[in-house]
Amino acid sequence: MSHEGTPERAIGNADRPPRRVVVATYNVHACVGTDRRHDPARTARVIARLPADVVALQEVVWPLAEKANHALRDALAEHALHAAWAPARSSGQEHFGNALFTRLPIASRRTIDLSYGGREPRLALDVELAIGDARLRVVNTHLGLSPRERRAQVRQLVTGAGHDSRRVTALVGDINEWFMAGRPLRWLHKHFGRSPSVASFPSRLPLLSLDRVWAHPAGVLKRVWVYKDAETELASDHLPVLAELVF
């Protein structure tokens, strides 16, 4: 298992608000694992044991009807987590997009449309969380596959992120940037400060750092690591990436 340095706190715990907050980003691949099984219960088990206060998800599928059965949501309900959902597209009886689960109170939420031309719709889920009298803004995104598309999306995110000294801002998600010297990464490092990269894709033999975390102001991001065990290797083609923020 690759859990070195992991705080002994899982997302299901309801202890007092921490001074140190762990944020996770995880592309769940619609709960379809590398063994080609659709297994929301397995995905929920991975999420529930992540040592995180906030888990930002990409490639989540959930039903259009609010009261319809939803395996992932229902499996996580026992942990009494707050949730926010942001569909990038809808078809048939389902939504597809980003979600966020947290044990911290959600103060506000909005979506940022990052769709580009005629390509697959993309967005960011922008959530503000309350930590006592402090605020943590988490922007959860999943960028496109085209380099031109990613450049446009990063410009939009950087313009909208701003810098607010009254709160900590974390930009997390599947950035889909394969080129370490690519302009999207350079722009994000310049705006938020350079962030450590960890290999998270593909999950069975991770070689690429597609899943990333940045945070502002400088110094709040203390460390970044990947969560890897036998079940996370199977649950998705991405591994969860975690980051510790200190307020």
C-alpha positions in Angstrom: 0.0 0.0 0.0 1.2 3.5 -0.8 -0.3 5.5 2.2 2.9 6.9 3.6 2.4 10.0 5.7 -1.3 9.5 5.7 -3.2 11.2 8.6 -5.3 8.7 10.6 -8.6 10.2 9.6 -11.1 8.9 7.1 -13.8 10.9 5.3 -16.5 9.1 7.3 -15.4 10.4 10.6 -17.3 13.3 12.2 -14.7 14.8 14.5 -14.3 18.5 15.2 -13.2 20.8 12.3 -9.5 20.3 11.6 -6.8 22.9 11.4 -5.2 20.7 8.8 -7.5 19.7 5.9 -6.9 16.9 3.5 -8.4 17.2 0.0 -8.6 14.3 -2.4 -9.3 14.2 -6.1 -10.4 11.0 -7.7 -11.6 10.2 -11.3 -14.0 7.3 -10.6 -14.4 6.3 -14.3 -18.2 6.0 -13.8 -17.5 3.3 -11.2 -16.2 0.9 -13.9 -13.0 -0.7 -12.8 -9.9 -2.0 -14.6 -11.6 -5.4 -14.4 -14.5 -3.9 -16.5 -16.9 -4.4 -13.6 -19.4 -1.7 -12.8 -19.2 -1.7 -9.0 -20.4 1.5 -7.2 -20.1 -0.3 -3.8 -16.4 -0.8 -4.4 -16.0 2.8 -5.4 -17.8 3.9 -2.3 -15.6 1.7 -0.1 -12.5 3.4 -1.6 -13.9 6.9 -1.1 -15.1 6.1 2.5 -11.7 5.0 3.6 -9.7 7.8 2.0 -8.1 9.8 4.9 -9.6 13.0 3.6 -12.0 15.8 4.7 -13.0 16.6 1.2 -13.2 14.2 -1.8 -13.6 15.8 -5.3 -14.8 13.3 -7.9 -14.8 13.3 -11.7 -16.7 11.0 -14.2 -19.6 10.4 -11.8 -22.9 9.0 -13.1 -26.2 9.6 -11.2 -29.9 9.4 -12.1 -31.9 12.4 -13.3 -34.6 11.7 -10.8 -33.6 12.9 -7.3 -35.4 10.2 -5.5 -34.2 7.4 -7.8 -31.9 4.7 -6.5 -28.2 5.7 -6.8 -25.8 3.1 -5.6 -22.8 5.4 -5.0 -24.8 8.1 -3.2 -26.7 5.6 -1.1 -23.5 3.7 -0.2 -21.9 6.9 1.1 -25.1 8.1 2.9 -24.2 6.1 6.0 -21.3 8.4 6.5 -23.6 11.5 6.8 -21.5 13.4 4.3 -22.5 16.6 2.6 -22.6 16.4 -1.2 -22.6 18.7 -4.2 -23.3 17.6 -7.8 -22.6 19.3 -11.1 -23.7 17.5 -14.4 -21.6 18.3 -17.4 -24.1 16.4 -19.6 -27.3 14.4 -19.4 -28.6 11.6 -21.5 -31.4 9.1 -21.1 -32.1 8.8 -17.4 -28.6 9.8 -16.2 -26.3 12.8 -15.4 -22.6 12.6 -16.0 -20.1 15.1 -14.4 -18.4 16.1 -11.2 -19.3 15.6 -7.5 -17.9 16.5 -4.1 -18.3 14.7 -0.8 -17.3 16.3 2.5 -17.9 16.1 6.2 -17.5 20.0 6.3 -20.5 22.3 5.9 -21.0 23.6 2.4 -21.5 27.4 2.5 -22.0 27.9 -1.3 -21.7 26.1 -4.6 -21.8 27.0 -8.3 -20.7 25.6 -11.6 -18.3 27.0 -14.2 -19.0 26.1 -17.8 -15.7 25.1 -19.5 -17.2 23.7 -22.7 -15.1 24.4 -25.7 -16.4 24.5 -29.3 -18.1 21.3 -30.3 -16.1 19.1 -28.0 -17.4 17.1 -25.0 -19.0 19.4 -22.4 -16.8 20.2 -19.4 -17.2 22.1 -16.2 -15.8 22.9 -12.8 -17.7 22.5 -9.6 -16.9 25.5 -7.4 -17.7 24.9 -3.7 -17.0 27.0 -0.6 -16.7 25.1 2.7 -16.9 26.4 6.2 -14.1 25.4 8.7 -15.0 27.3 11.8 -14.8 31.0 10.9 -12.4 30.1 8.0 -13.4 29.3 4.4 -12.0 26.8 1.9 -12.9 27.1 -1.7 -12.5 23.9 -3.7 -12.7 24.1 -7.5 -13.1 20.6 -8.9 -12.6 20.2 -12.6 -12.0 17.7 -15.4 -10.3 19.3 -18.4 -10.6 18.3 -22.1 -8.4 16.0 -24.2 -7.4 18.6 -26.8 -4.4 20.8 -26.0 -6.1 23.9 -27.5 -9.2 23.0 -25.4 -7.2 22.7 -22.2 -5.4 26.0 -22.8 -8.7 27.8 -23.1 -10.1 26.1 -20.0 -7.1 26.9 -17.9 -7.2 30.6 -19.0 -10.8 30.7 -17.9 -10.1 29.0 -14.5 -7.1 31.3 -13.8 -9.1 34.3 -14.6 -12.0 33.2 -12.4 -10.0 31.9 -9.5 -8.5 35.2 -8.4 -6.7 35.5 -5.1 -8.7 36.2 -2.0 -6.7 36.6 1.2 -9.8 35.8 3.3 -9.9 32.2 2.2 -7.8 29.3 1.0 -8.5 28.2 -2.6 -7.7 24.7 -3.9 -7.9 23.8 -7.6 -8.2 20.0 -8.0 -9.1 17.5 -10.6 -8.2 15.4 -13.7 -6.2 18.0 -15.7 -5.6 15.6 -18.6 -2.3 17.3 -19.2 0.2 14.8 -20.6 3.0 17.3 -21.3 5.0 18.4 -18.2 6.2 21.5 -20.0 2.8 22.3 -21.5 1.4 25.8 -21.2 -1.6 24.8 -19.0 0.7 23.4 -16.3 3.0 26.4 -16.6 0.1 28.8 -16.2 -1.4 27.0 -13.2 2.0 26.8 -11.5 2.5 30.6 -12.1 -0.9 31.5 -10.7 -1.1 29.1 -7.7 2.5 28.2 -7.1 4.3 25.1 -8.2 2.6 21.9 -6.9 4.2 18.5 -6.5 3.2 15.9 -9.0 2.5 12.2 -8.3 1.8 9.5 -10.9 -1.8 8.5 -10.7 -2.6 7.0 -14.2 -3.1 4.3 -15.2 -3.9 2.8 -11.8 -2.2 -0.5 -12.1 1.1 0.9 -13.3 0.9 4.7 -12.7 3.2 6.7 -15.0 1.4 10.0 -15.6 0.4 12.8 -13.3 -3.0 13.6 -14.7 -4.7 14.2 -11.3 -3.4 17.4 -9.6 -3.9 19.7 -6.7 -2.9 23.4 -6.4 -3.6 25.7 -3.5 -3.3 29.4 -2.7 -2.0 31.3 -0.7 1.6 30.1 -0.9 2.6 27.8 1.9 -0.8 26.2 2.7 -0.1 23.1 0.5 2.2 20.9 2.6 2.3 17.6 0.7 0.7 15.6 -2.0 0.5 11.8 -2.2 -1.2 9.0 -4.1 -3.5 6.4 -2.3 -2.7 3.0 -3.8 -3.8 -0.4 -2.6 -5.2 -3.6 -4.2 -8.7 -2.2 -4.4 -7.8 1.2 -5.8 -5.9 -0.5 -8.6 -9.1 -2.2 -9.6 -11.8 0.4 -8.8 -10.9 2.9 -11.5 -8.2 3.6 -14.2 -7.1 6.5 -12.0 -5.7 6.5 -8.4 -6.9 9.0 -5.8 -4.5 11.8 -5.1 -4.5 13.6 -1.7 -3.1 16.9 -0.5 -2.7 18.3 3.0 -3.5 21.9 3.5 -2.6 23.8 6.6 -4.6 26.9 7.6 
